Every structure is written in C-alpha cells, then in structure tokens.
Amino acid sequence: MYLGYKKSTHWVCGAHLLRNLASVAVVGNQRQWATKMSKLLIEMVNAANAAREAGLATIAPFQLIGYLSRYEAIVKEGLGSNPEPTGRKRDSLERESYNLASALCKLRSEVTLFASDLRVPFTNNQAERDLRMVKLQQKISGSLRSSHGAERLAKVRSYISTASKHQLDTLDVLTELFLGHPWMSPVPLRT
C-alpha cells in the first residue's frame, strides 16, 4: 500500500525479501533462482556495509553495475521458472513464486536502493520494532480506547525509542522525565 504514495522515495525491506525467497526456494523448480537472488542480496549488503564503513556514499559504480546486471539475469530466470499454466489457474505455491519474481522485476529500484544510496538501510526492522508495542497494545486490549490515549502512547513510545537510539537507559530517561527534567535529543549544528 505504501508504494502508492508518489511523492516519497520507497524501498523494499531486505529481511522480508530474504524470508520470501527462502519460502519460495523450498519448491524444487524455484530453488535455483531464489537461492541465487538471496546470495546476491547478501553479497550486495556486505558490499554496501563495506562502502559505508569506508565513508563512501555508494558502492563503486562498476561493482554496482555488475550487481544490477546479475539481478536482472536472476529475475529473468525467476520469471522463466514460472510459466503460465495451461488449462488451469496457478496454485498457491505457483502464485507465491510468480508474484515474488514479478515484484522483483517491477520493483528493482526499490529493492536495490540500499546499494545505490547508502543512507538507506537494507531492512526496516527498526521501524517495525518501533511500532510493535502499539500493535501489542491493540492486541491485548482489543483497541486503543481513544485517540487521546493513542497519541499519549505514541509520544511515550517515541520518547523511549529516540532515547534508546542515543544509547540512553530507558529507566533513567523516564525517571528524569517524571522528575521534571526531560531529556532532549541533541539538535545537529547547522553549518
């Protein structure tokens, strides 16, 4: 759904892709291309991490071109492994494989954005962890009772999450908050 927002830059979570590829790879005639794609994505993540550690903004262009060329070949192989069945509809396993290969083809720039722009992480696991408590609250109570309560929960969770990302102890930050000494995230200096 979020891909429908046209004024935003999107990327696809690599952790989700690796899980989907592992699921597809259990089907015999899908194993080869799905395994190749998983290995390629992991290789690209390692190259992106190495480039990031070296202070670069992107993977070396010649290396990135090689990765994207291999990506295209594997997607082509994946689509070729999923021909339209004759006289029937695809079963659930065939649909999963075909849909994944099609998505990898259609969303190439979103899937590989982490390699061309090192500011983009490979996974969105942190974003999911930040939302998990709200979803757990909904699951336990059935809902959030009011929009005011939901806003308060979001503010507290955001405060805790931001403090944690700055390596601060959650209990210490909350104690100081309730004593009237809220922690404020440092503002980057403008140059």
N, C-alpha and C positions, 0 to 999 in steps of 0.2 A: 504494500500500500504506500509506503513512504517514497517509493520511486516515482509516484505521481506528482510530487512537489517539484515543479520545473525550475524554480529559482534557487535550488540548492544543489550542491555537489554531493553525490551519493557514492557509497562504496558498499560492497558486499562483505559480510563477516567471513573471514577465512576459516574460523573454527567451525562455523556452520557448514561451510563447503566441504571441509575435510570429513565431517560426520556424514554428510550426504554422499560423498564419494565412497566412503567405507561401506555404507549401506548398499550402494549400487554394486560395489565390487564383489559382493557375495554371490551375485548371479554370474554363472560361468562365462557367458559370452560378453559380459560387460567388464570383467575383471581387468583385462589388459589396459584399456584406455583409462578407466577410473584410477587404477594404481599409478599409471604414468602421470596423470594430472595431479594426484596427491603428491607424488615425489617432486614434480615440477614446482608446485606451490610452496612446498617446504624449502626447496632449493632457492626460490626467489625470496622467501622470508629471510633465510640465512644471509643472502647477498644484501638485502635491504638493511638488515641489522648491522652487518659489517660496514656498509657505506655510512650508516648513521653514526656508528662508533668512530669512523674516520672523519666525521664532521661534514660529510657531503650532503647535498640536497636531494640527490637521486643516485640510483645505480648508474654505473658507467654506461653511456649511450649504446656502445657496441654490444655490451652484455645484455642490456635491456631488449635490444632488437632481437638478439638470439633467443631470449626467453619468450618474447611475444610470438616469434616465428614457431617455436616449439609448441606454444599454447594453441596457436591456430591449427597446427597439424593434429594435435591430440583431440581438439574439438571436432575436427573433420572426421577423425577415426570414431569418436563417440557417436556422431550423427550417423555414420555409416554402419555402426553396430546396432542401430535402432531403426530398421526399415519399417515402413507402414505394413502391418499385416494384411493379408488378403482375405476378404470374406468375413472379417470379424473386427471388433474393437480391440485395442491394446488392453492387456490385463494390468493389474495394479503394479506389478514389478516392471513391466514394459513401459508403463506410463512414467513411473519414477525415473527410470534410466533416460527415457527420451526427454522428459521435461528438464532434467538436470543438464543434459548435453545441449538442449536448445537454449536454456538460460545462460550457460557458459558462453555460447555463441553470441547471443543477443546482448549480454551484459559484460562483454570483455573489458571495457574501460573501467567499469565499476568493480570488477573482480580484481583487476591488476593495478588499481590506483595506488595501493600501498607500495608498489615497486617504483612507480614514476614520481610519486610525491611522498617523501619520507616523513612528512608530518602526519600522514595517515597511518594509523595502526593496522596491523593485519586482522585483528579481531575487535569486536565491540563488547567483549566480555565485561569490561569495567562498567560500561553503560548498563548492561544487564544486571550486574551486581547492585548498581545504584538504585535500580527500580525494583529489585526483588523484594525488599521489605514492604513496599506499598502493596505489591501483589499478594504477599503473605498476609498482610493485614486484611485485605479484601477476602481472602480465602477463609481466614479464621472467623471473622465477624459477618461474612456474607456481603458486606459492603462498607463503604465509608459513610457514616451517618449523616454528614452534612458537608457542604462544600467548604465551610469554615474549618471543620475538623480535618478535611483532606489537605487544605492549604497549610494548616499548622504542622501536620505530619510531614508534608513536603519540605517545609522550611527547616524543621529539626533534622530530617534525614540529609538534606543538602548541606547543612552546617557540619554535621558529623562527617559526611563523606569528604567535604573540602578539607576539613582539619586532618582527616586520616591521610589524604593525598599529600599533605605537608608534613607527614611523619609525626603528628602530634597525638598524644594519648587521648582517646575519646573521653574517658572519665575525667581527666584533668581539665579538658576544654569545657565539658559540661558543668563541672563544679565551678569553674571560674565564671561561666555564663550566669549561673544561678546566684553567684555572689555579686553580680553586677559588673563583672569585668569581662565582657565578651571578647573573644579572640577575633581579630580582623585579618583576613587574608592580605598578604602584602601586595601592594599595587606596583606593577612594573614601572620603572622610571622611563619617562619619555625622553628621547634624545633629539 
